[in-house]
Amino acid sequence: MKFSLVAFVYVLSLLLAVPAAASVSADDRFLAARDAVKAGDRAKLERIAPELKGHALEAYVEYWQIQLDLENPDPGTIRAFLTRYDKSYLAEKLRADWLKQLGKRNQWKAFDDEYPFLVKPDQELACYALQSRRARGDASMLDDAMPLWLNLIEPPASCYPVLEALILEKRVLADGVWARIRRQYEANKLSAARYTMNYLPPSQTPDARTATAVSDTPLPWLLKLPPSFSDSQMNRELAALAISHIARNDPRMAAEQLSRIERQLQAGEIAWAWSQIGWQAAKRHMNEAVQWYRKGDDAPLSDEVAEWKVRAALRAQDWGTVRSTIEKMSPELAEQPAWVYWLGRAYRAGGRVEDANTLYARIAGQPNFYGNLADDELGRPIMTPPKAAPPTPAEMAQVEANPGVQRALALYRVNLRSEGFREWNWTLSSMSDRELLTASEIAERAGIFDRAIAAADRTKNEHNYALRYLSPYSDQVRPAATNQSLDSAWVYGLMRQESRFITNAKSSAGASGLMQLMPATAKWVARKIGLKDFRQGQVNDTETNLLLGTTYMRLVMESLDNHPVLASAAYNAGPGRARKWRADHQLEGAIYAETIPFNETRDYVKKVMSNSVYYSALFEGRPQTIKSRLGVIGPRATVDPKAEVLP
């Protein structure tokens, strides 16, 4: 009897195990294969691979198998993969991986055979290509390498032989080395700058202790300089670098020190040092910024330093400096919509109305902040373009059958969002407008709203702004906005920028959900409104997230003159910063947005406000202007010390 019971239990366990094993889906096996790759477990990957034949993500398994052997690759296996998955994201990725191995080994013949098929080489591969040209004796590679000298501030390892070739061939002399060091100081890449000092002639190369003192303790080093320091170009250049680094923390102290030693420096050194002080002052909205910039008028400015000179002049309403600075920008920088628009404004301020309108016309109609502003200047109402015809069943079937679309959707299905993002965007890059709109419909139906927007955003001639500016969760978002007396178009404009409507989105800083609430902010708002038993895990619940997020938007609005530009800046960077960035006089909303010192927040506010214009046009069905939303930002007010501080 005992034996029979044991046998029964054993047989029952086998029967129960069968459905358990059968319940392991192909997606689960794919994730197990991925785990095997991450662990470097080749044997496990090889066991799982046959089970994934025919799976939408089979190509990834093949890619991983090749990747594990990439240090000793079989060219035949690689070329077979590249042929089988021609023009796919994974083919591009594998080709790039292989080329990097060939470049590291100086296998230039094989590198040159494959490199032309790469669609988007990164900087590491671009430098390997230059190395290959040098190995072939192509002297013209030095001409193509020259722009890297000033622009490639922190290069990958493959670029150092290229930069060193410029030194060896005397294309770059001592003044050029100092110019690169200055750029690296501007970028606050101090270790890279100290490395570049090794390219200087021996008579101008500072010892390690001096180079470190200039970057780490610039003020004490500067104060100890002997009166005769100006006899050496090295010491003069180091003094200018020290001034620039002091300016990062205290522009006024830097200005005092530069005024003290100015007579001992040469014109180029003086001009550059003043431009650095002006730049740092501009980012702090100091009134002296334009004046300090003027002291360095002859200095060639890097792109960022030139942009901040314009921004300082905008806050000072110095349209002459706005005009002259943009006119001196590199053609590539001056062609950006921001500087086309502001140059137009400078021309108009100087009475050159026709020239201004010509500039506005170049960017008008573009669906962005500056295109919107240009439309307003030309008196053109902002409306969404005619809606394209919906995709036909045949178009839907064709795009659904696209292997790249299938892989992207499968990656999202197994929650590999980063991989899905890259696969989707690569696949979109070769699509027509009709295919893009169809892909957008497919993603929207699958609930992958961020990729639906990404597809609709790319169309050139046929458009569907209802997809480009999706408004999901309407039955929850609109009541939440109404309950807080908020404009639904602004709420949607902010959400589109915050999360692209991904309910479980989480930022690197820890913000969560549709409205990207930070844990401390969510907890503070929950306590403020008496939300009992609130737990952080509730932040990803759509209803809770909207309640807390819209409540916070209202509280921020009320604390900042009910101004959406200020409130948008506050939502991203905090109310204290948004308040601090006001001027002591009235500012156009557009100028306030343009002069926000944080790159991320500046871009964020512009996009939120432009988004709001299009959402309003869609919701109301009538023309819009952006200037009516941007309005005027009042002067900086004294903060009531008893006022509640918002997080």
N, C-alpha and C positions, 0 to 999 in steps of 0.2 A: 504493500500500500504506500509505504514511504517512497519507494522507487518511482511508482506511478505518479505521485504528486510532484516529485522533482522533475520528471520528464514532462509533465503537463506544463509546469511553470516555465521550463526551458523553451518548449514549443511556442507557448503563448508569447514569450519575450521576442522570439523570432518574428512572429506574425505582427506584433506591435511595431517592430523595427522597420518593417517593409514600408508602411505608409509614411513613417517618419523620414526615411531616406528619400522616398519618392517626392515628399513635400519640399525638398530642397530645390529651389527654382534655379533656372539658368542664370538669372541675375545674381543670386546668392553665390553661385559657382564663379561668376565673373569677379565679384568682390573678393572671393577667396583667392583667386588668381592674382589680383592686385596686391593683396596682403603678402602673398608669396614673393612677389617682385620686390616689395618694400623691405622684406626680410632677407632678400638675396637667396631665397630657397628655390634653386633651379629645379630640383627634383620634384617638388610639389607643383611648380608651374607646369612642368612637362606632363605630370599625371592629369592635371585639370584641363589642359589645352584641348585634347581631343573631344571633351564633352561640350566644348563651346563652338564647334563647327556649325556654321549657319547662323550663329547668334549675331545680332546687329553690331555687336562690339568685338567680333572675332578679330578685326584688324588690330585692335589694341593688344590682344593677346599675342599676335604674331610680332607686333612691334616690340613688346616686352621681351620676347624670346631672343630677338636680334640684339636688343639693347644690352642684355646680359653678356653677350659675346662681343661687344663693340670694341674692346681693346685688342681683340684678335679676330677681326671680322672676316667673314667670307663674302667677298665682293659680289659673287654670283647670287647669293641669298639676298643681299641688300638690293641689287638691281632688279631681281624678280619682284621683291616687295614694291619698289618704286614704280615698276611697270604695272603691277596689279592694282595699285591704289593711286595711279597717276593723278596729279593735280589736287590730291586730298591734303587735309591738314597734317595727317600723320606722315605722308610722303615728304612734305616740306620739312617736318620736324626730324625725321630720320636722315634725310639728306644733310640737314644742318649738323646733326650729331656726327655723322660720318665725316663731313668736311672738316670739322674741328679736330677729329682724330688725325686726319691726313695732314692738316696744317701743323699740328704739334710735332709730327714726325718729319716735317719738311718733304713730304711726298708730293712734290709740286705737279708732276705730270698727271697723276690721278686727280689731284685737287682741281687743276685747270680743266680737265675733261668734264667734271661734274658741276663746278661752280656756276656755269651759265644757266643751268636749269633751276637754280634756287630763285624763288620769287622775291623774298624779302630778307636779304642778308642782314644780320645784326652787326654791330660795330666790331665784335671780335672777328667775325668772318670777313668783313670788309678789310680789316687790317691784314689778315692772312692773305687775302687776294693781292694787297699791295706788296707784301713780302714776296709772294710768288713772282710778281712782275719784276721786282728788284733782282731776284735770283736769275731771271731770264735776261737781265741786262737792259730792261726797259727804263731808260732815264726819265721818261715823262711821268713815272710814278711819283717822283719827288714833287712835281707840280700839283698832282692830285692830293698828295699828303700834306701840303702846306697849310690848308685850312684847319687841319686837325691840331696844329701846334697851339693855337689860341683857344680853340673851341672844345677840345677833348681834355677836360680838366682832370678827370680821374679815370685813366684809360684801362681797359683790360690788358692782360699780359701780352697778348698778340700784337698790341700797338706799340710797345716800347721799342722793338727793333726798327719800326717805321720812323718813330720820332728820333731815334738815335742816328738813323741814316741822314736826317736833315742836318744834324750837328756835324757828322763826319764829312758830309759833302759841302759844308759851310753854307748851306742855305739859310741857316739860323746862326746869327752871331750873338755876342754878349747882350746887346740891347734887346734882341728877340727873346733871349732866355729870361731876362728881367720882366719883359712884357707878360710872358707866361706865368711867372711867379706872381705877378700882380693879379692876374685873373684867378689864380688859385687862392690867393688871399681873399679876393672878393667873394669867392664861393665858400670861404671858410674851410678849405681843404688844406690845412696847415702841414700835415705830414707829406702830402703830395708836393707842396711848395718846397719843403726842405729837400725832398728827393730831387726836384728839378734843379736845385742849386748845384748839384753835382755836375751839371752840364756847363757851368760857368768856367771861364779861364781860371787857372790856379790863382792868379793875382786878385780875382774877384770872388773867390769861393770862401764864404765865412766858415769858421770852424763850427763843429756841432754844438758847442756850448752857446756860442753867439746866436746861431740860427734858432736854437730853442728859446733863448731869452727873449728874442724879438717877438716870437709868437706867444710865449707863455706869460712873460712879465714885461710887456712893451713899455709901460710908463717908467718904471725904475731904470730899465735899460736906456731909455731916451734921456733921462735926467743925468745919467752918468757920462754921456758923450762928451769928449773933450772939445774945446773950441776948434781944434784943427780937423775935426772929423770930415769936413767938407772937401778935404784934399783927395778923398778916396770915393770913387763912384760906388763901390760896395757899401760904404757907410751911409752915403746919401740915400741910396736905394733902400737900405735897411731902415733908415729913419722914416722914409715915406711909408714903408710897410708897417712900422710900429704905429705911426699916426693913424693909419687906416684901421688897425686893430683896436686901438683905443676908442676910435669913433663908434665901434660896434656897441660899446657900453655907455659911452659918454661923449656925444658929438661936441659939446661945449668945451670939455677938457681937451679934446683933440684939436679944436680950433685955437685954443689958447697956446697949446704946445707948437702947433704949426706956425702961428704968428711969431712965436719966440725964435724959431730957427729958420724961418722962411728965407732970410737973406743968404743963408749958407747953402741953399739948395738951388738947383738949376730949374729952368722954366718948366720942362716936362714933368719933373718930379713934383714941383709945387702944384701944377694944374691937376695932376692925378690925385694928389693927396686931398686937395679941396673938393674934388668931385666925390671922393669917398665920404668926406664929412657931410657934404650936401645930401648924398644918397641916404646915409643913416639918419640924418635929420628929417628927410622927407618921409621916411617910413615911420617916424615918430610924430609926424605932423607939426614939426617945430616951425615957427614963423621965420626963422633965419635960413631955412633950407635953400630957397631960391638965391638969396644973397651969397651963401657959401658956394653954391653951384657956379655962380657968375665968376667967382674968383678963379675957377678952373675952366673957364670958357674954351680954352685951346686944347683941352684934353680930349683925345678920342675916347668915347664912352662905350662900354660894353652894353649889350641890349638892355639888361635889367637896370643898370644905372641910368641909361637914357630914358627908359620908361618912367622911372621915379622922378626924373627931372620934370617930365611933362606933368605928372600927377601933382608935384609940389606947385607947379605953376598954375594948374587948374584950381587948386584950393586958394591960391593967392589972386585968382582972376587975372593973371598976367598972360594975356593971349599972345603977346609978342614972343615970349619965351616958349609957349606951347608951339607956335608956328615954327620958329627957328630950330627948335630941338627935333621936331618930327621931320623937318626937311633935311636934317643932317643924318637921320637914321639910315641904316643899311636898307637897300631896296626891299629885301625880304621882310624885314621888320615893319617898314613903313606901309607895306601892302596889307598888313593885318587889319581886319575891320575896325578894331579899336582906334588905331591911329589914323585911318582914313576918315573916320567920323570926327575925331577931335581936331584934325587938321581942317576939316570943313568948317567946324565951329570957329576955329581961329581965323580962317579966311572971312567968314561972315562978320565976326567981331571987328575985322579991319576994313569992312565995307566991300569985300570982294565976293558979293553974293552969287554971281554967276559961277565963279570958280568953286565956291562952296557947294552949290547945287550939283555941279558936275561930279564932285566927290561923293555926295550923298547918293547920287544915282548909281554909282558903282556897287554899293552894298545894299541899297533899298530892296526890299522883298526877301532878303535872307531871313530865315526863321530863327533869328537870334537877337540878343540884346541890342547890338549895334544896327542890325538891319531894321529892327523895330524903331529905334531912335531916328534913323535916316528917313524912314517912312513918315514919321511925325514931322520932321523938318520940311519935307516936301509936300506936306498936307495930304498924304495918301493914307486912307483908313486901313487899318490892319484887319484883314479877314482871312479865314481859312480858304484855301483854294478849292475849286470844284472837286467833289468826291469821285474818285475813280470807280468804274464799274466793278462790282464784286467778282471774285475769281469764279471761273466756270468750273464745273465738275472735272473737265479734262485738265485744267490748270492745277486744280487741287491734287488730282491723282499723280500728275507729273512731279510736282514738288514733294509730295509725300513719299514718292519712290526714290528721291534723291538720297544716295547712301550717306552723304554728309548730314542731311537733315535727320535721317533715321538714327545715325550715331549720336547726334546732339540730343535728340529727344530721349534716347536710351540712357545717356549719361545723366540727364536731369532725373530720369525715372529712378536711377540708383543713387541719387543725391550726390553725384560728383559734379557739383555746380561749376567749379573752376574749369574742369576739363570740358564740360558742356558749353560753357561760355566761349572758350577758344575754338572748339569745333564749329559751333554755330556761326561765329563771326567770320571764320575762314570761308565757310560755305557760302555765306552771303556775298562775299567779295566779288564773285563772278556772276552774280544774278542780275537780270534785267529788272526794271520797275515792276512789271507784272509778276515776276517770280518773287520779288521781295514782298509785295503786298499779299501774295498767296502764303508765303512763309509766315508773315505776320499773323494772318488769320489762323494758321495751323497752331502757332505758339499760343495765341490768345485762347483758342479752344482748349488747349492742353493746360491752361492756367499758368503758363510760363510768361508772365506779363512783361518782365524786363526784356526778354528776347523778342517779344512781339513789338515792343517799342523800338528796339534796336533795328529790326528789319524795316519797319515803316519809316524810320528816321532817314534811311539811305536813299529814298527815291528821289529822282531828279526831275521828272516831268509829270508822272502820274502820282497822285497822292491820296491818302486817306488819313486825314488828321484825327478822325475818331480813333484810329489805331495808334497814330503817332502820339496822341495825347489821350491815352486810355483813361477811363474813369471807372474802374471796378469798385465793388463793394458800395455802390451808390446808395443802396437802401440803409447802409450804416453810416457812411461818411457824411452825407448831406444832413441827416438829423443831428449828428454830433456837432457839425459846424453851426447849424441853426441854433442849437441849444446854447452855444457859446457866443452867439451873435457875430460869427465870423463869415467872411466871404468864402463860399465853397470853391471858387476858382483859385483863390490864394491857397487854401488848404490843399487842394489837389496839386497845385503847382509846387508846393513844398514837399508833399509826399512823393511826387514823381522824382524829385531830385534826391530825396532822402533814401528811398528804398526801392524805387521802381516797382512798388506794390508787391514786394516779396514779404509775405507775412512772417517768415522765420529769419529774415535778414539780420545779420549781426556784424557790426563794424569791428575793425581792429582795436578800436578804443573801448569796445564793450557795449555800444548802443544797440538796441534790439527793436525788432518789429517794424510794422508799417511806417511808424513815425519816428523810428530810431531814437528811442528814449534811453538815456544813460541810467544806470541803476539808481544812482543817488537822486536824480531828477524824478524818476518814476516814484520812488519812495516818498519824496518830499510832496509831490502833488497828491499822491494817495492819502497822505496824512492831512494835507490841506483841505481836501474835500470830504474827509471822514470815511474813506473806503476801508471798511473794517476787514481784518484778517488778510490784508494784501500780502501776496507772496511774489517774489521776483519772477517766478516762472509764469505768472499771469501776463507778463508784458507781451508775450507773443500771441495771446488771445486777441483776436481782431477787435472785439467790442471794448475790452479793457484798454488796449493800446490807443484806440481812438478817443476814448473818454479822457485818459490821462494826457495824451498829446494835444488834443484841441483845448483842454483846460489850460495847459501850460502856454499854448499860443495866445490865449486870451489874456492870461496874467502878464505875459511879456508885453503884449500890445498895450495894455493899460498902463504899464510902467514906462512906456516909451512913446508917449504922445499919440497912441493909437496909429502909429505910422508903420505900414507893412515893410518898408525897407529896413528900418531900424529893428523891427521885430524879427525879420528874416535873418539879419546879421546876428541878432541875439540868440536865435534858435540854434545856430551853428556854432557860435564862438562864445556865447554867454552874454547876459545883459550888461555886465560891467564893462566889457570891451566895447559893445555896441554904443554905449553911452560915452565912453572915453574917446571914440573916434569922431564924435561931432566936432565942429569948429567953434570958435568964439563969435562966429557970425553965421548968417544963413548960408546954406549950401543947396544947390540943386541936388535932388535925389540921385541923379546920374553921376554927379561928381563925388558924392559921398560913397556910392558903390564903387566907383573907379579907384578911389584912394584908400580902400580898406587894406591894411598892411598885410593881412594873412592871405596868401595866394588861394588857398582852398576856400576861405570864406568869401573872398572877392568874386571868385568864379561862381560859387554857390548862390550868392544873392542875385547876380545878374541872371542866372538861369531860372531861379525861382520866379523872378519878376516877369521874365519873358514867357515862361510857362503859364503864368497867371493870365496873361493877355490872351493866349490861345484858348485856354479853358473857358475864359469868359466869353470869347467869341463863339465857342461851341455851345455853351450853356444858354447864352442869350440870343444867339443868331443875329447879332448886329455888329457893326464895325467898332473897333477898339483903338485906343491910343495907349502907349506905354508911359508917356509923360504924365498923364493924369494919375497913374498909379504911383509913379516915382515921387511926384510932388516936390516939396521943399522941406529940407531938414532944418529945424530950428536950431538956434545957438545952444551951445553946451550950457546946461543949467547947473546951479549948485544943488548937490544931492542932499536931501533931508536926512540927517544922521539917524532919525527915528524910523525912516522908511524900511520896510521889510526887504531883505536882500534875497533876490531870486537866484537859484542855482544856475 
